[in-house]
């Protein structure tokens, strides 16, 4: 069992962690509210620090642009 396990529900942040070389452990799991969580092998404090880095990064800006473009697509 992994002791240092961080749960991440933000898809962009999960991609950022993988890009930074953090190990994705376990498969994504869906909670009762229908949201998925990804699990990484790092402690919560480091995860919080990386979230702060992610929020001020170009990677986050790019992710937000993609999300906004997806919203502009017609839904069929």
Secondary structure, DSSP 8 states (H G I E B T S, - for coil): --SS-EEE--HHHHHHHHHTT--EEEEEEE-TTS-EEEEESS-HHHHHHHHHHHHTSHHHHHHHHHHHHHHHS---
